[in-house]
Amino acid sequence: MNISLTNDDAVKGVIRMQIDKNDYSSQVEKQLKQYRQKASIPGFRKGMVPIGMIKKLYGKYVIVEEVNRCVSENLYKYLQENNIRILGEPMPNETEQQPIDFDTQEEFEFLFDVALAPKLEIKLTKRDKLTEYKILVSEDDIDKEVETFRRNYGTYDPADEVAEEDLLKGVVSELDENKNPKEGGILVTDAVLMAKYIKGKREQTKFIGAKTGDVVVFNPDKAFKGAAAEIASLLKIDKTQAEGLKSDFRFEIKEITRYKPAELNQAFYDSIYGEGAVDGDEGFRQKLAATIEERYRADAEFIFGRDVRNLLKKKAGDVQFADDILKRWLLTAGKDNTQEKVDEDYPHVVEDLKYHLAKDYVITTNNITTEYADIVAAGGDYVKAYYAQYGAYNLPDDFVEKQVSEMMGKKETLDKFTDAALDKKLTEFVKEHVKIEPVETSYDEFMKLLA
């Protein structure tokens, strides 16, 4: 077997692989013997079919299979052993590849186009500047967080008459032109409605002040101003059925409940952070301030990471890619890809490739590595952030450790945590080698950076 790379271009090349009979014949013979042992052909005992007949029946198929296996194994082995970095996958050559005839040929030549990874050179200096934001926690931020917790931990209590934000439960039935229940009409026995979300003011006022047991006649089309999705949700029908529905309906109120935010007391604080974790109103506010500060820190790190990404792409300069080969690869990489979609997405793909090449250069050149503890820590950050979305704070260490351990059992998740740990190490390295300008800002001002 002979494999070589020809690259007249710095970012593309052609791999030639020449395979002769000696490269695959022994494996073909071995496979054919196995076929013979298993073959069940009338007139012959199992395992006693003449090898000539086996070759006639299965020979071509086995040769194709073994040659393809030989190509696949040795192609990637060649790339690895010769430290040839490519982007995407090798693509069958479309210009020089000669037709392959397995009926007549014993020697084969396969040609593959490859997109070679461009060579970069990046050097970070103190002339490079990045801004590191510190988002200040204000009393207003804490007040908003308090109200959020009160809403999240609130309850629905029975109410005597309907107010705008009350939740109504009851029976909804369609009416005919005489305002009587329509025979065979729409009937919902467990309807739920909140007057607040009724867009038509005239329809909304029909509900305000009503009491349990009252019957309200209303028109869903007017109430929701023709919004088929909202009408369908209330009446539990298909959106298409809701479109153009003009009938009046009656709503028999069975239950009125009013939302009541949680009261600020020690029992409330204990339910959030655990018994005795905070002491009184001031302790609760301090705990919230620390939680908000941690969240803001994560937001600031996100922006800093974005700026690191942009800096590395800028330092990489004008990077050339083998566009034609990469687009061919992208077209085959996803089953739903079309040439139009590939052309549309390609500029973004190139930007991502440019960053990852720059990132890999900095990491490799400067021997940036991660330890197992770094990966576990990244997993812990992920678990805490995940549960924080749902208001679960102050997670026990053993719970976090168990979650991380279970998640790291999956390769996909382990790779995700490893990448996160490596990104953190890269960020720390960049901080040490460029000029950092610290800026304190409010959350509102900071959010403008995300726009």
Rosetta blueprint (number, residue, H / E / L):
1 M L
2 N E
3 I E
4 S E
5 L E
6 T E
7 N E
8 D E
9 D E
10 A L
11 V L
12 K E
13 G E
14 V E
15 I E
16 R E
17 M E
18 Q E
19 I E
20 D L
21 K H
22 N H
23 D H
24 Y L
25 S H
26 S H
27 Q H
28 V H
29 E H
30 K H
31 Q H
32 L H
33 K H
34 Q H
35 Y H
36 R H
37 Q H
38 K H
39 A L
40 S L
41 I L
42 P L
43 G L
44 F L
45 R L
46 K L
47 G L
48 M L
49 V L
50 P L
51 I H
52 G H
53 M H
54 I H
55 K H
56 K H
57 L H
58 Y H
59 G H
60 K H
61 Y H
62 V H
63 I H
64 V H
65 E H
66 E H
67 V H
68 N H
69 R H
70 C H
71 V H
72 S H
73 E H
74 N H
75 L H
76 Y H
77 K H
78 Y H
79 L H
80 Q H
81 E H
82 N L
83 N L
84 I L
85 R L
86 I E
87 L E
88 G E
89 E E
90 P E
91 M E
92 P E
93 N L
94 E L
95 T L
96 E L
97 Q L
98 Q L
99 P L
100 I L
101 D L
102 F L
103 D L
104 T L
105 Q L
106 E L
107 E L
108 F E
109 E E
110 F E
111 L E
112 F E
113 D E
114 V E
115 A E
116 L E
117 A L
118 P L
119 K L
120 L L
121 E L
122 I L
123 K L
124 L L
125 T L
126 K L
127 R L
128 D L
129 K E
130 L E
131 T E
132 E E
133 Y E
134 K E
135 I E
136 L L
137 V L
138 S L
139 E H
140 D H
141 D H
142 I H
143 D H
144 K H
145 E H
146 V H
147 E H
148 T H
149 F H
150 R H
151 R H
152 N H
153 Y L
154 G L
155 T E
156 Y E
157 D E
158 P E
159 A L
160 D L
161 E E
162 V L
163 A L
164 E L
165 E L
166 D L
167 L E
168 L E
169 K E
170 G E
171 V E
172 V E
173 S E
174 E E
175 L E
176 D L
177 E L
178 N L
179 K L
180 N L
181 P E
182 K L
183 E L
184 G L
185 G L
186 I L
187 L E
188 V E
189 T E
190 D E
191 A E
192 V E
193 L E
194 M E
195 A H
196 K H
197 Y H
198 I L
199 K L
200 G L
201 K H
202 R H
203 E H
204 Q H
205 T H
206 K H
207 F H
208 I L
209 G L
210 A L
211 K E
212 T L
213 G L
214 D L
215 V E
216 V E
217 V E
218 F E
219 N L
220 P H
221 D H
222 K H
223 A H
224 F L
225 K L
226 G L
227 A L
228 A H
229 A H
230 E H
231 I H
232 A H
233 S H
234 L H
235 L H
236 K L
237 I L
238 D L
239 K H
240 T H
241 Q H
242 A H
243 E L
244 G L
245 L L
246 K L
247 S L
248 D L
249 F E
250 R E
251 F E
252 E E
253 I E
254 K E
255 E E
256 I E
257 T E
258 R E
259 Y E
260 K E
261 P L
262 A L
263 E L
264 L L
265 N L
266 Q H
267 A H
268 F H
269 Y H
270 D H
271 S H
272 I H
273 Y H
274 G L
275 E L
276 G L
277 A L
278 V L
279 D L
280 G H
281 D H
282 E H
283 G H
284 F H
285 R H
286 Q H
287 K H
288 L H
289 A H
290 A H
291 T H
292 I H
293 E H
294 E H
295 R H
296 Y H
297 R H
298 A H
299 D H
300 A H
301 E H
302 F H
303 I H
304 F H
305 G H
306 R H
307 D H
308 V H
309 R H
310 N H
311 L H
312 L H
313 K H
314 K H
315 K H
316 A H
317 G L
318 D L
319 V L
320 Q L
321 F L
322 A L
323 D H
324 D H
325 I H
326 L H
327 K H
328 R H
329 W H
330 L H
331 L H
332 T H
333 A H
334 G L
335 K L
336 D L
337 N L
338 T L
339 Q H
340 E H
341 K H
342 V H
343 D H
344 E H
345 D H
346 Y H
347 P H
348 H H
349 V H
350 V H
351 E H
352 D H
353 L H
354 K H
355 Y H
356 H H
357 L H
358 A H
359 K H
360 D H
361 Y H
362 V H
363 I H
364 T H
365 T H
366 N L
367 N L
368 I L
369 T L
370 T L
371 E L
372 Y H
373 A H
374 D H
375 I H
376 V H
377 A H
378 A H
379 G H
380 G H
381 D H
382 Y H
383 V H
384 K H
385 A H
386 Y H
387 Y H
388 A H
389 Q L
390 Y L
391 G L
392 A L
393 Y L
394 N L
395 L L
396 P L
397 D H
398 D H
399 F H
400 V H
401 E H
402 K H
403 Q H
404 V H
405 S H
406 E H
407 M H
408 M L
409 G L
410 K L
411 K H
412 E H
413 T H
414 L H
415 D H
416 K H
417 F H
418 T H
419 D H
420 A H
421 A H
422 L H
423 D H
424 K H
425 K H
426 L H
427 T H
428 E H
429 F H
430 V H
431 K H
432 E H
433 H H
434 V L
435 K E
436 I E
437 E E
438 P E
439 V E
440 E E
441 T E
442 S L
443 Y H
444 D H
445 E H
446 F H
447 M H
448 K H
449 L H
450 L H
451 A L
